[in-house]
Amino acid sequence: MKRWLVFALVVPLMLGSGGVATGKPLSRIIAEMGLSPADFEVVNVAANTLLAQGAPSVGQERKWTNPDTGSEGTVRVQAVEGNCVILQHVIDPEGKGQTRDIRTRRCRDADGNWFMAP
């Protein structure tokens, strides 16, 4: 259940262009991306790991792969804006060579926790 809640919050932000979220159902968003819920979990773990390595700086990146589905990609710090970062996700669903380029924004709260932001 917790996993689906994360997907419901993360996916619309990931698919938004320039931080604009879409109102599509989660099942349709996943289908359009070509990623499984397990792929989204791997992407999120890669982003969290990247941000847990200290103060993020532009250019830092973390590669990820899901051997169960063949999907792979890279999460890269594209910009640092105060206590927020813009992450660029280059995703290759199922290793088909059809990459997707998605941006997300995460900000750090006063306790040092990262959260998704519009």
KOLSE-378348 format. One line per field, with one value per residue: residue number from 1; residue in one letter; x, y, z of N, C-alpha, C in turn. Coordinates in steps of 0.1 Angstrom, whole numbers, padded with zeros to 4 digits. Example, Ala and Ser with C-alpha at 12.3 -4.5 7.8 and 13.67 -1.06 7.14 Angstrom:
! residues 2
seq <- 1:2 .
type <- a:s .
n.px <- 0132:0128 .
n.py <- -0057:-0022 .
n.pz <- 0078:0071 .
ca.px <- 0123:0137 .
ca.py <- -0045:-0011 .
ca.pz <- 0078:0071 .
c.px <- 0132:0129 .
c.py <- -0033:0000 .
c.pz <- 0078:0079 .
END
This chain:
! residues 118
seq <- 1:2:3:4:5:6:7:8:9:10:11:12:13:14:15:16:17:18:19:20:21:22:23:24:25:26:27:28:29:30:31:32:33:34:35:36:37:38:39:40:41:42:43:44:45:46:47:48:49:50:51:52:53:54:55:56:57:58:59:60:61:62:63:64:65:66:67:68:69:70:71:72:73:74:75:76:77:78:79:80:81:82:83:84:85:86:87:88:89:90:91:92:93:94:95:96:97:98:99:100:101:102:103:104:105:106:107:108:109:110:111:112:113:114:115:116:117:118 .
type <- m:k:r:w:l:v:f:a:l:v:v:p:l:m:l:g:s:g:g:v:a:t:g:k:p:l:s:r:i:i:a:e:m:g:l:s:p:a:d:f:e:v:v:n:v:a:a:n:t:l:l:a:q:g:a:p:s:v:g:q:e:r:k:w:t:n:p:d:t:g:s:e:g:t:v:r:v:q:a:v:e:g:n:c:v:i:l:q:h:v:i:d:p:e:g:k:g:q:t:r:d:i:r:t:r:r:c:r:d:a:d:g:n:w:f:m:a:p .
n.px <- 0008:0019:0038:0023:0012:0034:0039:0016:0021:0046:0047:0029:0043:0067:0060:0052:0058:0082:0075:0047:0020:0002:-0032:-0038:-0048:-0030:-0025:-0026:-0005:0017:0016:0020:0046:0060:0071:0072:0055:0075:0098:0095:0099:0126:0138:0131:0146:0172:0173:0169:0192:0212:0207:0213:0239:0253:0257:0241:0254:0256:0256:0262:0255:0235:0233:0208:0192:0168:0169:0149:0130:0144:0145:0162:0182:0193:0198:0202:0217:0205:0202:0208:0189:0188:0175:0165:0166:0168:0161:0172:0158:0168:0153:0151:0128:0124:0147:0146:0157:0143:0144:0133:0130:0128:0119:0122:0115:0129:0129:0146:0136:0135:0144:0161:0151:0143:0118:0092:0085:0063 .
n.py <- -0012:0012:0016:0021:0045:0062:0060:0072:0098:0105:0098:0116:0140:0134:0131:0155:0184:0206:0208:0207:0189:0160:0149:0123:0088:0066:0040:0045:0063:0048:0029:0045:0053:0030:0017:-0005:-0008:-0017:-0008:0020:0021:0014:0036:0056:0048:0051:0079:0087:0077:0091:0117:0113:0113:0134:0170:0178:0183:0200:0178:0155:0120:0090:0057:0033:0001:-0023:-0055:-0074:-0064:-0053:-0026:0006:0034:0068:0090:0124:0152:0182:0209:0231:0248:0268:0252:0232:0207:0201:0172:0152:0127:0101:0077:0044:0024:-0010:-0015:-0009:0011:0034:0062:0082:0115:0130:0154:0161:0177:0181:0191:0201:0197:0214:0195:0181:0162:0150:0159:0155:0182:0206 .
n.pz <- 0000:0008:-0011:-0034:-0027:-0027:-0055:-0065:-0057:-0067:-0095:-0110:-0107:-0119:-0145:-0153:-0172:-0166:-0140:-0140:-0131:-0142:-0147:-0151:-0148:-0126:-0137:-0164:-0168:-0160:-0181:-0204:-0199:-0201:-0180:-0151:-0119:-0102:-0115:-0111:-0084:-0082:-0096:-0078:-0055:-0065:-0069:-0042:-0030:-0044:-0034:-0007:-0004:0007:0003:-0027:-0060:-0091:-0119:-0106:-0106:-0108:-0118:-0127:-0128:-0136:-0133:-0135:-0153:-0174:-0177:-0175:-0165:-0157:-0131:-0126:-0111:-0121:-0116:-0088:-0065:-0041:-0013:-0029:-0055:-0090:-0106:-0133:-0151:-0171:-0188:-0199:-0209:-0204:-0217:-0245:-0260:-0263:-0251:-0223:-0212:-0182:-0157:-0122:-0091:-0061:-0027:0004:0037:0069:0087:0072:0055:0022:-0001:-0026:-0048:-0064 .
ca.px <- 0000:0028:0045:0013:0010:0046:0038:0006:0026:0058:0045:0024:0053:0077:0056:0049:0068:0086:0068:0033:0015:-0009:-0043:-0040:-0048:-0017:-0023:-0023:0008:0027:0016:0027:0061:0066:0077:0064:0056:0088:0108:0094:0106:0141:0141:0130:0157:0184:0172:0171:0206:0219:0205:0218:0254:0258:0251:0241:0260:0252:0264:0262:0245:0234:0227:0199:0187:0159:0172:0136:0122:0153:0145:0174:0183:0202:0192:0213:0214:0206:0203:0206:0183:0186:0173:0159:0173:0161:0167:0169:0157:0168:0148:0150:0119:0126:0159:0143:0164:0133:0146:0124:0137:0118:0125:0115:0120:0129:0134:0150:0130:0143:0150:0171:0145:0139:0104:0088:0078:0059 .
ca.py <- 0000:0024:0017:0027:0059:0068:0061:0082:0112:0107:0097:0128:0150:0129:0133:0169:0192:0218:0208:0207:0176:0156:0143:0109:0077:0060:0029:0050:0069:0037:0023:0054:0054:0017:0012:-0012:-0002:-0020:0002:0033:0019:0014:0050:0064:0044:0057:0093:0089:0074:0102:0128:0109:0113:0148:0181:0176:0193:0198:0168:0142:0111:0076:0048:0023:-0009:-0033:-0068:-0082:-0059:-0047:-0011:0012:0048:0076:0102:0133:0166:0191:0222:0232:0261:0269:0239:0223:0203:0196:0159:0148:0112:0096:0064:0035:0014:-0023:-0016:-0008:0022:0045:0069:0093:0125:0136:0162:0162:0187:0177:0201:0196:0205:0219:0183:0175:0152:0154:0156:0159:0195:0210 .
ca.pz <- 0000:0009:-0024:-0044:-0023:-0033:-0069:-0067:-0055:-0075:-0110:-0117:-0107:-0128:-0159:-0155:-0179:-0159:-0127:-0142:-0129:-0151:-0140:-0157:-0138:-0124:-0146:-0178:-0167:-0161:-0194:-0213:-0197:-0204:-0168:-0142:-0105:-0096:-0121:-0104:-0071:-0084:-0099:-0065:-0047:-0071:-0066:-0028:-0028:-0049:-0025:0006:-0005:0011:-0005:-0041:-0069:-0105:-0126:-0099:-0112:-0103:-0128:-0121:-0137:-0130:-0141:-0137:-0165:-0184:-0177:-0169:-0166:-0149:-0123:-0126:-0106:-0132:-0110:-0074:-0063:-0026:-0007:-0038:-0067:-0102:-0110:-0147:-0152:-0184:-0186:-0211:-0205:-0209:-0225:-0259:-0267:-0265:-0238:-0219:-0204:-0172:-0146:-0110:-0082:-0046:-0017:0017:0048:0080:0093:0063:0046:0009:-0005:-0039:-0048:-0077 .
c.px <- 0009:0035:0036:0011:0022:0044:0027:0011:0038:0055:0039:0035:0064:0073:0053:0060:0070:0078:0053:0028:0003:-0020:-0047:-0041:-0034:-0015:-0020:-0009:0019:0028:0023:0042:0068:0073:0067:0065:0070:0099:0107:0100:0121:0145:0141:0142:0170:0184:0175:0186:0215:0219:0211:0233:0260:0251:0252:0248:0257:0262:0265:0252:0245:0227:0218:0195:0178:0161:0159:0129:0131:0153:0157:0173:0193:0194:0204:0208:0216:0208:0201:0201:0179:0186:0166:0169:0163:0168:0162:0169:0158:0165:0147:0141:0122:0138:0157:0149:0155:0134:0136:0132:0127:0125:0116:0122:0119:0135:0137:0143:0140:0150:0159:0165:0141:0125:0102:0081:0074:0069 .
c.py <- 0013:0026:0024:0042:0067:0071:0072:0096:0115:0107:0110:0139:0146:0132:0147:0176:0205:0220:0208:0192:0173:0150:0130:0099:0071:0048:0034:0056:0059:0031:0031:0055:0041:0011:0005:-0004:-0005:-0011:0015:0032:0020:0028:0058:0061:0051:0072:0095:0087:0085:0114:0125:0110:0127:0158:0178:0187:0190:0188:0155:0133:0097:0068:0038:0013:-0018:-0046:-0076:-0077:-0055:-0032:-0006:0027:0055:0087:0111:0146:0176:0205:0221:0247:0262:0255:0229:0219:0199:0183:0156:0133:0108:0081:0056:0023:0001:-0024:-0015:0003:0034:0054:0080:0102:0132:0144:0161:0172:0182:0188:0195:0204:0208:0207:0176:0164:0158:0150:0161:0173:0198:0220 .
c.pz <- 0000:-0004:-0034:-0040:-0028:-0048:-0073:-0066:-0064:-0090:-0116:-0117:-0117:-0142:-0162:-0163:-0171:-0146:-0128:-0141:-0139:-0142:-0145:-0145:-0138:-0134:-0160:-0178:-0168:-0174:-0204:-0212:-0201:-0192:-0159:-0128:-0099:-0102:-0114:-0090:-0072:-0088:-0086:-0056:-0052:-0068:-0051:-0024:-0032:-0039:-0011:0007:-0001:0003:-0020:-0049:-0083:-0111:-0119:-0105:-0106:-0114:-0120:-0132:-0129:-0138:-0143:-0150:-0176:-0185:-0170:-0171:-0157:-0143:-0122:-0120:-0117:-0127:-0095:-0072:-0048:-0020:-0016:-0049:-0078:-0106:-0125:-0146:-0167:-0183:-0199:-0207:-0212:-0219:-0240:-0267:-0269:-0252:-0236:-0210:-0195:-0162:-0134:-0101:-0068:-0038:-0004:0027:0059:0088:0084:0054:0033:0006:-0019:-0039:-0062:-0084 .
END
